[in-house]
Amino acid sequence: MITGSFIDFLHHNKKESTWNEQTALFTDEMWAHKIDEMAALGMEYIVVLSVALDNKSFYPSKIFPQWEIKAKDPLLAVLHAAERNKMKVFVGAGFYGDWTNPYEAFSDPQVRKRTKEAIKELAINYGDFRSFYGFYWPNELGIDGYFPQIFIDHVKELNSWAKAYLPKAKTLIAPYGTNKAIPDKNYVKQLKEMGIDIVAYQDEIGARKTQIEELKEIFSSLQKAHKEAGVSIWADMEIYEFEGEILVSRLLPGKFERIDQQIKALYPFVDEIICYQYLGLMNEPNSLAYAGVKESEQLYLDYISKYAPSNKPRFSSFANEKQI
């Protein structure tokens, strides 16, 4: 089953999103409802994609002005709801530069300075939450056989900043280029050097880079490398499909039959399966925090009919409760 999901307060790639106009109108209570909805499916992990975008923040910050969205502090709402549901949240410390130019995050002194300040600010303002499990580093470069050294150095630097302010914080990356990885001794060495706690590899099914029948070979090889390196391996499973050309057309819910095959192919080789992403691509019918297209309801119903734990309350049972 799916044990966690990414969420974004506003999706960074506007050409892909079918939900930005909706989530911009979410109240803090609606964000809390959305977390309850995810918890009711048995999800344990939430990865907040980013807490800043286009030189604005999604929380009260001294670094950037705040986005003019309806919620006053959606990050606070997510952490509150996650704590109530005994869930774990990775907070994406980014994007503090141009999200389309990851090299800027790796090399520009001002962007790096803002990122370090953000990690400190987030740790001070929200670090007391038990649900604040760790940090996610959203600026990515693809794997091309191996991780680029500039990316390894970037992750090492962020890890050291995170541990300085929240020593128990776990750190997570979710790279692409999964099917190009060469998980040999050199790859194991890179994993150790990076000092990352968890790597959640994009399965790249929704991105049309990999076929389901290829996942066993890819992830079984990666699993062996991770076991040798002592680094947890997760899958970042893509539950979307592109309406048209990849990266420049809308993300739509994938068919459950395909997603079910992905789950079956991945689960023997990873510690957790998180998805990209529940928000916008799955909705309980009549959800109080609806985001995405109508087809998202069918994916939700198909999924819950097979994978949802029977001992979890349905989202509708939270409708009359005060959430935060």
N, C-alpha and C positions, 0 to 999 in steps of 0.2 A: 504494500500500500504506500501511498504518498505520505511522508512524515513531516513535510514542511513545504514552505513556499516563499518565493520572493513577493514583495509588494512594492509599489512605487506610488508616492503621493501624487506626482504627475509623471507620466512616462516621458523619458528624455527624447526619444525619437518620435516627433509629432506625427510623422507619416504613418507610423505603425499603430498608433493608439486609437482605440474606439471608446476609451473611457475617460480621457482627461477632462472633458467638459462635465462629466458626472462627478468625478472625485474632487474637482475644484469646488463643488458645492457640498461636499461632505462636511457635516459638523463633527466636532470631537466625539460626540456620542455615536455617530454613524461609523467612525473609524473603530470605535470600541466594539460595536455590533459586528463589524466585519471580522474582527479577530475572534469573537465568539462563534461566528459562523464557521470559521476555519477550525477552531478547536472541536466543534461538534463532529467534524469529519475525522477526528483523531490526529490532527496535525500537532506536532510538538515544537517545530522550529519555524521562525519567521526571519527572513532576511530583508531588511529595509534597504532597497537598492541604493538610495542616496538621500542625504539630508540637506543637500544644496544642489541647485541647478541654475545655470544661466545667471550667475552672480546674485542669486537670491537664496535664502535659506527657508526650510520648512519648519523651523522652530525659532523661538526668540533667541537671537544671536547677536553678539557684538562684532561679528566678522562681516556679515552681509545683512542688508535689509531683508525683511521677511516677505515671502510671497503673499500676494493679496488673494488668499483663498478663504473659504468660509471658516474652516477650522482654525482655532487660535493656536493650538499646539498638537498637531496630529501625532507627533512622536511620543509625547507624554500619554496621549490616549492609547496608543498601541502598547506601550510598556505597562500601563495600568491594567489593560484588559488581558495582556499576556500573563501578568503576574497572577491575576485572579484565576486564570485557566492553567496555571503551572506550566506555561510555555517559555521557550527560550528565544531571545531576540538577538540577532546580529545587526548592529547599526552600521550602515554604509557611510563611512567618512569620506564623502565626495559628493558631487564633483566641485572642487574648489578652483577649477580652471575651466577651459573649454573641453567638454566631455568628448568632443570629436577628435581631440588631439592629445592622446594619452602621454606622448613624449613630453608635453608641457608639464604634466604632473610629476614626471620623473626628473626633470632637469631645471625647470624655472624656479629660481629662488623664492619668488613671491608666492607662487602656488604652493610650494612645499611649506613655506612659513605659515600660510593660511591653513593648510591641512593639519600641521602640528598643533596650531592654536585650536582648531576645531576638535581634534581628538581630546585635548585637555578640557575644553569647554564642555563637551559631551560627557566626559568622565565626571566632572565636577557637578554638572546639573542633573545628570540622570544615573550616575554610577551606583547610587544606593539601591536601585531596583534589583531585586533578585532575578527578575526577568532579563536584565541587561547581561546577556551571556557573553558577548564579544563583539568584535568589529569585522566588517566585511570591507575589502579593498576593491572598489568598483573600476578603477582605471586599469585596463587590460591590454596586453599584447598577446597575440595568438602563439600557440606552441607550433614551432616549425622543426620538428625533430626533438628539439630541446627548448627550454625556456630561455628567452633572450637575457643576457647578463644584466642589462639595464633594468629589466623588470625584476630580476632576483634582488638586485641592490635596493630597488624601490620598496619591495615587500619587506626586506630585512629592516630597513629604516623605519617603516610604519610599525612593524612588530615591536621594535624597541621603544617607540613612543607610546604605543598602547600599553605595553607591560609596565612602563614607568608610572602611568597614571592609574591603570587598573591591572594590577599584577596577575589576577586570576582570569583575565579576559582571554577567551579563545579567539583565534584569528582565522579568517576564511577567505579563499579566493575561488573563483568559478571560471576557469579559463576556457577559451575556445581553441580550435585546432586539435581537438582530442584525437581524431583519427590520424593525425600526423605524428603523434608522440612516439618516440623510440625509447621504451622503458628498460634501458640497459643499465649498466653500472654507472655510467656518466649521469644518467637521469636520476638514479637513486642519490648520487652525490649532490645533484642540484636540489632535490627535495630536502635533504638534510641541511644544505647551506642556507636555503630560504628561511628555515625556521618557522614555517607555517604550521598551524595545527591541523587544518582541514583543507583538502582540495576537492571541490565539487565540480566535476568535469561536465561540461555541456555535452549531452548525448548527440546533439546536432541533427536530430531527426526532423524537427520542425523547420530547421534552416536548410534542409535538403542536401546536407553534406554527407550524410551517413545513412545506410540502410539498416533496418532492424536486424537482419541476419548477420550483420558485421559486428554488432555490439558485444557478443560473447567473446570473440577473439580480442577486441580492443580492451574491454574492461577486465578480462581475466589477466592479461599481461600487465595492465596498470596495477591491478590488485597485488600481484607478486612484488612489483617494485615498491609499492607503498608499505607492504609488510616488512620488507627489508629496511626501508628508511624509517619506519616507525611513525608514519604520518597517516592519519585517518583519510580514507577515500570515500567520497560521496558521489552521487550522480545528481546533476542539474538537468532534470528531464524536461524536455520541451513539449508542452501540451498544446501548443498552438500550430496553426498552419497559416501561411501567408495567402492573402486573397489573390495576389498577383505576384509580381517580381519581389524577390526577397529584399528586405531592408527598406524598401520604398513603397510598400503597400500595407494594408491593414492586417493586424494580427487577429485571427479568428479562432474559435475553439476547434481543436482537432477532434477527430472521430474517436469515440471511446474504444472501439475495436482496436485501433492502432495503438492507443495509449495503454491499453491492457497488455498488448504484446510488448511494449517498451518496459513496463513494470516487470513482466515475467523474465525478460532478457537481462535486466539490470540487477535485480535483487540478490542473486547469488554472489555478486562480486563487490558489493558496496555496503558500507555501514548504514547509510541512510539514503533515501530518495527524496530530494526536494524538487519542486517543479517551478518552471517559469511559464505562467504563474497563475495562481488561483485568482487573484484580483483581475477583473476584466475578462476572464475566460471561463469562470464558473460562478454561478449564482444560484442560491436556493430560490425557487419560485416565490414571489412576493417578498423577496429580501428587503429589509429595511435599509440596506446600504447597497443598492443595485449599481453595478458598474459593468458595462459591456453590452454585448448584443443579445438578442433573444435566444439564440442558439446555445448560449452559455448555460441556460437552465437544463437543457437536455443532457449536456455533458455532466452537470452536477447530479442529475437523477440517475443516469447510467452508472456513474462512479459510486454513488452512495448505495445503490442496490447490491453492489458486490463487495465493496471495501470498507464502508463505514462501520465502526464498532457499534454494536447494539446497545452497549451500556452508556453511550454518550447522549445527552439531551439534544433534541433538534433545536435549531436556531430559534424557531418560533417561540420556544419556551422562555426566551430571554426578553421577549418583546416589551413586557411591562415592568422590567427591572431597571433600577438606576444603574448605569454602567460605570461611571467614573465619578 
